[in-house]
Amino acid sequence: MQKVYAILLRQHIGVVNKPLVKVGDVVEKGTLIAVPDGLGANLHASVSGRIQEVTERAILIEADPVQPDGFKPISGDGGILDIIREAGIVGMGGAGFPTHVKMNVDLKGGVVIANGVECEPILEHNIQQMIEDPQLVYNGLRYAMQAVNAAKGIFAVKAKNSRAIAALKGVIRDKTIEIAELPDMYPMGEERAIIREVLGKLLAPDQLPSAAQAVVANVETLSRIAEAVDLKKPVIAKNVTVAGRLKSGSGPQVFRDVPLGTTVAELIETAGGIAGEYGEIIAGGPFTGQSAGLDDVITKTSGGILVTIPLTAEKRKMGLLVCACGANEERLREIAGKMGAPVVGVERCKQVLDVRGGIKCENPGNCPGQAEKVLKLKKSGAEVLLISNCSDCSNTVMGVAPKLKLPVYHHTDHALRTVNHPLIRKLKS
């Protein structure tokens, strides 16, 4: 039986792409199969084969039994921005913003920050990218600097990831490129948090990095830029971390260059298969990931596939505390429902602001205290809390909730318990 790869027509911020192929067409790996009619990014076939079906949501490719090692190259004509656009590169850290649009800016000597923070717990594919192929990421950073007219480049990496730092130091030959070592807190990889820590500038929630004469790009995004420029390779694959309740053990496994359209089920089986009863499959990291199904597929923004233990059963009345750095209200309600807890109150972290149809934190990772919000949830009848706060906000919640005899769950608990990771609670002094 031949494999079928579903290439979703929207793998980026922006519009749904328009297919360029029809049922029965034969495509090579790397063939351009869909383009945006507005904000978006090109889509290419991740495998060689025949178009089985074209829907409003996806292009289904019935893969040839034997796949070539090579790919159909892009033309590579024009400057770096043109190459990025042609290759269909987007923010591969999860945001999915089209990179050719993001980098269509003149920083007039500013800085490109390579985001190698690996913000989410459990995920390791960005760290492994820097350890195993630092030259590729370094080349991508230099091309990005050239594209946006930056005079400086900075690798932002958590200090604990010493192997990645050592690997990067081994390839840096340009005095304008350096490494900034950051603390191990969530959400240290958020764009404004990185700019605050690295450049000492706190941007307003509605400001873009360009306001600080900066562009922030995930290290995998930079590696794809280098592949596009040097190899004329389009984006046809994604690096993914798989972890959790697996027969092969719960620790993270990194899979490089997973073809777009690969099913979650196939990737989990490749990682060893699910070990018995499980709670959720999370697509992404524990903080910002969403529940997924086995039939869901890998896209340009996929980062993690986490198979969790069953969620804790909870019948007490639950209060929700929503943080802009973690799960939104809808996701918290989903988790509460799976636990079996009735929701009696919802509050938002005091630093949450409404920005462009979503929510943002005033100062991500720095919390002034949550006592007022916890008290309101207590008064609403909550007997237990479910929170989605960052490390520092969770710390402040734990300074109040136990005194009010309110047990606390964090929405990442079931994922972190699965891999024996410390829970998000009180920070160690």
C-alpha positions, 0 to 999 in steps of 0.5 A: 500500500502506497503512502499518502502525504497531505500537504496542507494549503495553509502552513503559515500566517496569511491566506490559504494557498491556491493549488497549481496541480490537479488530480492525476498530475505527476510531481517530483519532490520539490515541485511547486504545487501551490502559491499564495494569493496574498500574504503567505508562502509557496508550497512544494511537494515533499515527495515524488508521486501522483496527485491523488486529490485536491481539496479546499484544505490540502493536496494529497500526494500518493508517494512513489514506492522509491523516493529519490535522494535529490529534489527539484531545485528552485531557480534561485534567481534574484537576491536573498529575499527572492530566494527565501520567497521562492523556497517558501520559508516561514518562521519554523519556530511555530509562528509561521510568518512568511520570512520573505515578508519579515525580512523585507526591512532595512535595519540600517546596521541593526542586528539579526538575533538567531533564536536558539533558545528552545523555549519549550520544555522537552523539545530538543530539535533546535538544540540538536540542529546547532550541535550537529550542523552549526555551520548551516545555521551560521551560514543562514544567519550571515545570509539573513544579516545580508538580506536586512542590512544588519551589522551584527548577528547574535545567537541567543542560546540558554546557558545550560546548552553548553554543547550547542554553545561550544559548537557555535563557537567552533564555526564563528569566524566573523567578529560581528557575530557573537553568542548571548547566553540566557537563563533557563526560564519560560518564555525566554524564547519569545521575541520581545523577551529575547530582545529585552534580555539581549539588547536591553530594550523592552518593546510594547506588546504591539511593537515589532522587533524592527522597532529595536532595529532587530529581526529575530529568526528561529535557527531552523528558519536560518538553516532553511535559508542557507539550504535555499541559497546554497543548495536551491532547496525549497522547504519540503521537510521539518525537524520534529521532537517526539517524546512521551508515553512511547515503547522506546522510552519517554525521553525526546527523540529528534527527527530531522527532515521529516517530509511535510504531510507525514502523519502523526501516527507514522512519526510516533510509530517511527519513534517506537509506538504508543505504550498503552493508555495515553491522555493526549497527543500534543502538537507543539510544546507543553506550553503552547501546543494544541491537542492533535489526532493521529491523522494530523500531519506535519507542517512547516510549523510543527515542532513537537509530538508529545504523547502524554499520560492520562490526565488527572481526574478532578471533580472539584470546582476549578478556576482558570488563570489565563496567561498570554505566554501559555494556553489560552482560555479555550485550551484551558477549558479543554484540559479542564473538561478532560480532567472532569472539572467544572469551571466556575471562574476565569481570570487573566494574568494582570499583564495580559493585553488584547493586541491585534485579535490575540493576547500579549504579555506586557513584559513576558517572563517578569511578573508583578504578582497574581494575588488579586487574580487568585483571590477573585478565583477563590471568591468565584467558588474555585476549589482548585486552580488550573493555570497557564502562566510563565515560570515567574507568574507561576512562582507568584501564584504559588506564593498565594494559592497554598495560603488560601488552601487552593491546590494548583495544576499547571496546564503542562503537568500531564506532559511534564509528568510523562517525561519526569520533568520538574513541574512549573511551580515555585522557582528555586531561589 
